[in-house]
C-alpha cells in the first residue's frame, strides 16, 4: 500500500494491475481494467503534490461488454526503446475467440493515437482468459515507432509475428514453431526468455541455455554451435540497428571471492 512516509514517489496500491511509465518527467500508469476500473481501460496520471493517481477512461479502446464485438483479450504495454511515447497492444475478438484481432495504440504523454487494428487473424484462445493467446511488444531498432508484436499460442509451441508500420499492422510470419531442442520449463509448453529483432533476423534465448536460436523459415534453429567452455552461459541479448549484442558470462572461482565476468559479442546483420 502507498504510504507517503515511506514512499514519496510514484507508488500505488493498484500498480500491479497495469503498466507504469515516465514520459517527459511525468508518471503514467495504464490498466486494461478487466477486474478493476469498472471494467474500462484506464490511464492514470500521478499527482506528486498529494501522492495520488487521477484516472480517465481511454475512450479510443473502451469496450461495451455484451455488444457482441471487441471483447478484450490479453494486452501488453511497452516503450520499446522510445523516450517520448508508450505503445499499448492487445488482442480482441468479435462474438467469440475464433474471430481474433490484434490492435495497437500509442500515448505521447498528452494524446492517444488512433487505434490500428488487423482483423481475421484466426483463433486467439478458447473460453476463459486463462486459455487465451498472449501478446508482447518488441523493439524494432531500425525504427522505434514501428515495433514488432508477438502472439504466443496458449495451447501450442507456436508464435505469430506482426509489425506495426505506423499506419497498419503487417503480418511478418505466422505459424512459427519452437523446436524440440528448446526445453520445457513448466507445464507442457516450451518457453524462452528473450526474443529480439534486428535487420531481417529474429533471435531468442531460453532461461538457462548455451544456445542462441535464430529464425529460419518457420522454426528456430541453433544459430551457431553452442558454447563449449565449461560454465559459460548466454545471459542476455539486445538488438541494435547493426546487429545483435550477446552477453556471455562465466563465474571464475577466484579468491577471496568468486567473480562473474562477461564478454559482449556483436553478431552483425
Secondary structure, DSSP 8 states (H G I E B T S, - for coil): ---TTT--SS--TTGGGSEEEEETTEEEEEE--SSSGGGS-EEEEEETTTTEEEEEE-GGG---TTSSS-EEEEEEEE-TT-SS-EEEEEEEESSSTTSEEEEEEEE-SS-B---EEE------B-SSGGGB-EEEEE--TT-TTS-EEEEE-TTSSEEEEEEE-SSSEEEEEEEEE--TTS-EEETTEE--SEEEEETTEEEEE-SS-S--EEEETTEEEESS----STT-EEEEEEE-SSEEEEEEEEEE--SSS-EEEEEEEEEE-
